[in-house]
Amino acid sequence: VEQHGVVDGIYRLSGVSSNIQRLRQEFDGERCPELQKEVYLQDIHCVSSLCKAYFRELPNPLLTYQLYDKFADAVAIQMEEARLVKIKEVLKELPVPHYR
């Protein structure tokens, strides 16, 4: 995504709905989508939109409900080095599939 798009705001902007649906169907069909297709390169936002939708639709968020407060506290730390240390500590508490 970052190689083919303007990185600033690329994850905030939405892709074209029909392109997102086409890409979702390719993934759902157990095929490995060809992300180098012109349609996806011209609308790189459809790739990031589908990625965001995937994470939104997970039954339990990647950063679990149980660790939400710890993550929120960690990212609120002002000093960058201390913030990164705390985030890494909390990441180690994730269930194995989420950590992976």
Contacts in CASP RR format, 6 or more apart in sequence:
PFRMAT RR
TARGET T0000
AUTHOR 0000-0000-0000
METHOD contacts of the structure
MODEL  1
VEQHGVVDGIYRLSGVSSNIQRLRQEFDGERCPELQKEVYLQDIHCVSSL
CKAYFRELPNPLLTYQLYDKFADAVAIQMEEARLVKIKEVLKELPVPHYR
1 10 0 8 1.000
1 11 0 8 1.000
1 44 0 8 1.000
1 47 0 8 1.000
1 48 0 8 1.000
1 51 0 8 1.000
2 10 0 8 1.000
4 41 0 8 1.000
4 44 0 8 1.000
5 44 0 8 1.000
10 44 0 8 1.000
10 45 0 8 1.000
10 48 0 8 1.000
11 48 0 8 1.000
11 52 0 8 1.000
13 45 0 8 1.000
13 48 0 8 1.000
14 20 0 8 1.000
14 45 0 8 1.000
14 49 0 8 1.000
15 43 0 8 1.000
15 45 0 8 1.000
15 46 0 8 1.000
15 48 0 8 1.000
15 49 0 8 1.000
16 43 0 8 1.000
16 45 0 8 1.000
16 46 0 8 1.000
19 39 0 8 1.000
19 40 0 8 1.000
19 43 0 8 1.000
19 46 0 8 1.000
20 46 0 8 1.000
20 49 0 8 1.000
20 50 0 8 1.000
20 53 0 8 1.000
22 39 0 8 1.000
23 33 0 8 1.000
23 40 0 8 1.000
23 46 0 8 1.000
23 47 0 8 1.000
23 50 0 8 1.000
24 50 0 8 1.000
24 53 0 8 1.000
26 33 0 8 1.000
27 33 0 8 1.000
27 50 0 8 1.000
33 40 0 8 1.000
34 40 0 8 1.000
35 47 0 8 1.000
40 46 0 8 1.000
40 47 0 8 1.000
55 61 0 8 1.000
55 62 0 8 1.000
60 98 0 8 1.000
61 68 0 8 1.000
62 98 0 8 1.000
63 71 0 8 1.000
63 94 0 8 1.000
63 98 0 8 1.000
64 94 0 8 1.000
64 95 0 8 1.000
64 98 0 8 1.000
67 90 0 8 1.000
67 93 0 8 1.000
67 94 0 8 1.000
70 90 0 8 1.000
70 93 0 8 1.000
71 87 0 8 1.000
71 90 0 8 1.000
73 86 0 8 1.000
74 83 0 8 1.000
74 86 0 8 1.000
74 87 0 8 1.000
74 89 0 8 1.000
74 90 0 8 1.000
75 83 0 8 1.000
75 87 0 8 1.000
77 83 0 8 1.000
77 86 0 8 1.000
91 99 0 8 1.000
92 99 0 8 1.000
END
